[in-house]
Amino acid sequence: MNSYRLTNMEEPTDEMLSQLMKEVAEEAKCKSEEAHRKFFTELRTAARMQRREIAHK
């Protein structure tokens, strides 16, 4: 879908809009899943560090 730019003077076809929306939705889903994984990985790491600190006291 790289051939169409929303800055073009011509209106996109329904098929083009559908494809654009599908691609954007897929990209958003991937980014959301990656952010979710990263958040919980960092949360688990922080929890381990806190447990270690408590164990050493």
C-alpha positions in Angstrom: 0.0 0.0 0.0 3.1 2.2 -0.2 2.0 3.6 -3.6 -0.8 5.7 -2.2 -0.2 8.8 -0.1 -3.0 10.5 1.7 -1.6 13.8 0.5 -2.6 12.9 -3.1 -5.2 15.1 -4.7 -7.3 12.1 -5.7 -9.5 10.3 -3.3 -8.6 6.8 -2.4 -10.9 4.0 -3.5 -12.9 2.0 -0.9 -10.5 -0.9 -1.5 -7.5 1.3 -0.9 -9.0 2.7 2.3 -9.9 -0.8 3.5 -6.3 -2.0 2.9 -4.8 1.1 4.6 -7.0 0.6 7.7 -6.2 -3.1 7.8 -2.4 -2.4 7.7 -2.7 0.3 10.3 -4.7 -2.0 12.6 -2.1 -4.8 12.2 0.7 -2.4 13.0 -1.1 -1.0 16.0 -1.8 -4.5 17.3 1.8 -5.5 16.9 3.0 -2.4 18.7 0.5 -2.9 21.5 1.5 -6.5 22.0 5.2 -5.5 22.1 4.5 -2.7 24.6 2.5 -5.2 26.8 5.3 -7.7 26.7 7.9 -5.0 27.5 5.8 -3.6 30.4 5.4 -7.0 32.1 9.0 -8.0 31.5 10.1 -4.8 33.2 7.5 -5.3 36.0 8.9 -8.8 36.7 12.4 -7.5 36.7 11.5 -4.8 39.2 9.7 -7.3 41.4 12.8 -9.6 41.4 15.0 -6.7 42.4 12.7 -5.7 45.2 12.6 -9.3 46.5 16.4 -9.4 46.5 16.6 -6.1 48.4 14.2 -7.3 51.0 16.0 -10.6 51.3 19.4 -8.8 52.0 17.9 -6.7 54.8 
